[in-house]
Amino acid sequence: MSTVVVVAAVIVAPGGRVLAAQRAEPAALAGGWEFPGGKVDPGEDERTALVRECREELGVEIAVGERVGGDWALSAGYVMRVWLCSLISGVPEAKEHLALRWLGPGDYYDVDWLGADLPIMKTVENLLPR
Protein backbone atom coordinates (compact mmCIF):
# COMPACT_ATOMS: atom_id res chain seq x y z
CA MET A 1 0.00 0.00 0.00
CA SER A 2 1.44 3.37 -0.97
CA THR A 3 1.42 6.41 1.26
CA VAL A 4 -0.61 9.45 0.20
CA VAL A 5 1.26 12.69 0.87
CA VAL A 6 -0.73 15.72 1.99
CA VAL A 7 1.01 19.11 2.08
CA ALA A 8 0.11 22.00 4.35
CA ALA A 9 1.11 25.67 4.43
CA VAL A 10 1.70 27.59 7.63
CA ILE A 11 1.28 31.03 6.07
CA VAL A 12 3.04 33.51 8.34
CA ALA A 13 2.32 37.25 8.33
CA PRO A 14 4.05 40.06 10.23
CA GLY A 15 3.75 39.85 13.99
CA GLY A 16 3.87 36.05 13.98
CA ARG A 17 0.29 35.71 12.73
CA VAL A 18 -0.65 32.43 11.02
CA LEU A 19 -3.58 31.65 8.75
CA ALA A 20 -6.04 29.01 9.95
CA ALA A 21 -8.79 27.56 7.73
CA GLN A 22 -12.05 26.00 8.93
CA ARG A 23 -12.90 22.72 7.17
CA ALA A 24 -16.18 22.50 5.26
CA GLU A 25 -15.92 18.76 4.55
CA PRO A 26 -15.91 15.83 4.99
CA ALA A 27 -18.62 15.78 7.64
CA ALA A 28 -16.32 14.13 10.20
CA LEU A 29 -13.89 17.07 9.99
CA ALA A 30 -16.28 19.94 9.18
CA GLY A 31 -15.93 22.88 11.54
CA GLY A 32 -12.42 21.93 12.64
CA TRP A 33 -9.49 24.23 11.93
CA GLU A 34 -6.42 23.33 9.90
CA PHE A 35 -3.53 24.71 7.93
CA PRO A 36 -4.49 24.99 4.24
CA GLY A 37 -3.18 22.49 1.73
CA GLY A 38 -4.11 19.20 0.14
CA LYS A 39 -3.02 16.02 -1.58
CA VAL A 40 0.01 15.86 -3.84
CA ASP A 41 -0.97 14.67 -7.31
CA PRO A 42 0.92 11.70 -8.83
CA GLY A 43 4.23 12.92 -10.30
CA GLU A 44 3.86 16.37 -8.69
CA ASP A 45 6.59 17.98 -6.60
CA GLU A 46 5.44 18.62 -3.01
CA ARG A 47 6.30 22.34 -3.05
CA THR A 48 4.54 22.77 -6.40
CA ALA A 49 1.48 21.02 -4.95
CA LEU A 50 1.49 23.42 -1.99
CA VAL A 51 1.60 26.48 -4.27
CA ARG A 52 -1.21 24.99 -6.40
CA GLU A 53 -3.38 24.16 -3.38
CA CYS A 54 -3.05 27.68 -1.94
CA ARG A 55 -3.91 29.18 -5.33
CA GLU A 56 -7.02 26.94 -5.62
CA GLU A 57 -8.22 27.08 -1.99
CA LEU A 58 -7.28 30.64 -1.06
CA GLY A 59 -6.68 32.56 -4.29
CA VAL A 60 -3.17 33.58 -3.23
CA GLU A 61 0.40 33.12 -4.38
CA ILE A 62 2.84 31.93 -1.72
CA ALA A 63 6.56 31.50 -1.29
CA VAL A 64 7.43 28.16 0.27
CA GLY A 65 10.11 28.33 2.94
CA GLU A 66 11.46 26.02 5.62
CA ARG A 67 9.91 22.61 6.27
CA VAL A 68 8.41 22.06 9.72
CA GLY A 69 9.26 18.69 11.23
CA GLY A 70 9.22 15.41 9.36
CA ASP A 71 6.20 13.37 8.37
CA TRP A 72 3.13 14.15 10.49
CA ALA A 73 0.87 11.11 10.82
CA LEU A 74 -2.70 11.35 9.58
CA SER A 75 -5.10 8.43 9.09
CA ALA A 76 -3.80 5.08 7.85
CA GLY A 77 -1.93 5.47 4.58
CA TYR A 78 -1.63 9.28 4.81
CA VAL A 79 1.16 11.58 6.00
CA MET A 80 1.29 15.37 6.10
CA ARG A 81 4.34 17.45 5.26
CA VAL A 82 4.31 21.06 6.39
CA TRP A 83 6.18 24.21 5.35
CA LEU A 84 6.41 27.76 6.64
CA CYS A 85 5.21 30.05 3.86
CA SER A 86 4.70 33.73 3.15
CA LEU A 87 2.22 35.57 0.95
CA ILE A 88 3.56 36.92 -2.32
CA SER A 89 0.28 38.30 -3.61
CA GLY A 90 -3.45 38.21 -3.05
CA VAL A 91 -5.74 38.33 -0.04
CA PRO A 92 -6.77 34.89 1.25
CA GLU A 93 -10.39 33.99 0.48
CA ALA A 94 -12.31 30.99 1.84
CA LYS A 95 -13.00 29.33 -1.52
CA GLU A 96 -13.22 25.78 -0.14
CA HIS A 97 -13.37 26.42 3.61
CA LEU A 98 -16.13 27.69 5.90
CA ALA A 99 -13.94 30.52 7.19
CA LEU A 100 -10.38 31.82 7.45
CA ARG A 101 -8.81 33.47 10.45
CA TRP A 102 -5.47 35.12 11.16
CA LEU A 103 -4.24 34.04 14.59
CA GLY A 104 -1.56 35.92 16.50
CA PRO A 105 0.66 34.84 19.38
CA GLY A 106 -2.08 35.51 21.95
CA ASP A 107 -4.80 33.57 20.17
CA TYR A 108 -3.16 30.61 18.42
CA TYR A 109 -5.43 28.27 20.37
CA ASP A 110 -8.70 30.22 20.11
CA VAL A 111 -9.88 27.81 17.41
CA ASP A 112 -10.67 24.10 17.60
CA TRP A 113 -7.65 22.71 15.74
CA LEU A 114 -8.04 19.31 14.10
CA GLY A 115 -6.11 16.57 15.88
CA ALA A 116 -3.44 16.40 13.17
CA ASP A 117 -2.89 20.17 13.10
CA LEU A 118 -2.71 20.89 16.84
CA PRO A 119 0.80 19.44 17.35
CA ILE A 120 1.94 21.34 14.26
CA MET A 121 0.69 24.61 15.76
CA LYS A 122 2.55 23.81 18.98
CA THR A 123 5.76 23.22 17.00
CA VAL A 124 5.28 26.32 14.84
CA GLU A 125 4.64 28.48 17.91
CA ASN A 126 8.22 27.85 19.03
CA LEU A 127 9.58 28.86 15.60
CA LEU A 128 7.80 32.23 15.38
CA PRO A 129 8.79 35.57 16.91
CA ARG A 130 7.00 36.46 20.12
C-alpha positions in Angstrom: 0.0 0.0 0.0 1.4 3.4 -1.0 1.4 6.4 1.3 -0.6 9.4 0.2 1.3 12.7 0.9 -0.7 15.7 2.0 1.0 19.1 2.1 0.1 22.0 4.4 1.1 25.7 4.4 1.7 27.6 7.6 1.3 31.0 6.1 3.0 33.5 8.3 2.3 37.2 8.3 4.0 40.1 10.2 3.7 39.8 14.0 3.9 36.1 14.0 0.3 35.7 12.7 -0.7 32.4 11.0 -3.6 31.6 8.8 -6.0 29.0 9.9 -8.8 27.6 7.7 -12.0 26.0 8.9 -12.9 22.7 7.2 -16.2 22.5 5.3 -15.9 18.8 4.5 -15.9 15.8 5.0 -18.6 15.8 7.6 -16.3 14.1 10.2 -13.9 17.1 10.0 -16.3 19.9 9.2 -15.9 22.9 11.5 -12.4 21.9 12.6 -9.5 24.2 11.9 -6.4 23.3 9.9 -3.5 24.7 7.9 -4.5 25.0 4.2 -3.2 22.5 1.7 -4.1 19.2 0.1 -3.0 16.0 -1.6 0.0 15.9 -3.8 -1.0 14.7 -7.3 0.9 11.7 -8.8 4.2 12.9 -10.3 3.9 16.4 -8.7 6.6 18.0 -6.6 5.4 18.6 -3.0 6.3 22.3 -3.1 4.5 22.8 -6.4 1.5 21.0 -4.9 1.5 23.4 -2.0 1.6 26.5 -4.3 -1.2 25.0 -6.4 -3.4 24.2 -3.4 -3.0 27.7 -1.9 -3.9 29.2 -5.3 -7.0 26.9 -5.6 -8.2 27.1 -2.0 -7.3 30.6 -1.1 -6.7 32.6 -4.3 -3.2 33.6 -3.2 0.4 33.1 -4.4 2.8 31.9 -1.7 6.6 31.5 -1.3 7.4 28.2 0.3 10.1 28.3 2.9 11.5 26.0 5.6 9.9 22.6 6.3 8.4 22.1 9.7 9.3 18.7 11.2 9.2 15.4 9.4 6.2 13.4 8.4 3.1 14.1 10.5 0.9 11.1 10.8 -2.7 11.3 9.6 -5.1 8.4 9.1 -3.8 5.1 7.9 -1.9 5.5 4.6 -1.6 9.3 4.8 1.2 11.6 6.0 1.3 15.4 6.1 4.3 17.4 5.3 4.3 21.1 6.4 6.2 24.2 5.3 6.4 27.8 6.6 5.2 30.1 3.9 4.7 33.7 3.2 2.2 35.6 1.0 3.6 36.9 -2.3 0.3 38.3 -3.6 -3.5 38.2 -3.0 -5.7 38.3 0.0 -6.8 34.9 1.3 -10.4 34.0 0.5 -12.3 31.0 1.8 -13.0 29.3 -1.5 -13.2 25.8 -0.1 -13.4 26.4 3.6 -16.1 27.7 5.9 -13.9 30.5 7.2 -10.4 31.8 7.4 -8.8 33.5 10.4 -5.5 35.1 11.2 -4.2 34.0 14.6 -1.6 35.9 16.5 0.7 34.8 19.4 -2.1 35.5 22.0 -4.8 33.6 20.2 -3.2 30.6 18.4 -5.4 28.3 20.4 -8.7 30.2 20.1 -9.9 27.8 17.4 -10.7 24.1 17.6 -7.6 22.7 15.7 -8.0 19.3 14.1 -6.1 16.6 15.9 -3.4 16.4 13.2 -2.9 20.2 13.1 -2.7 20.9 16.8 0.8 19.4 17.4 1.9 21.3 14.3 0.7 24.6 15.8 2.6 23.8 19.0 5.8 23.2 17.0 5.3 26.3 14.8 4.6 28.5 17.9 8.2 27.8 19.0 9.6 28.9 15.6 7.8 32.2 15.4 8.8 35.6 16.9 7.0 36.5 20.1 
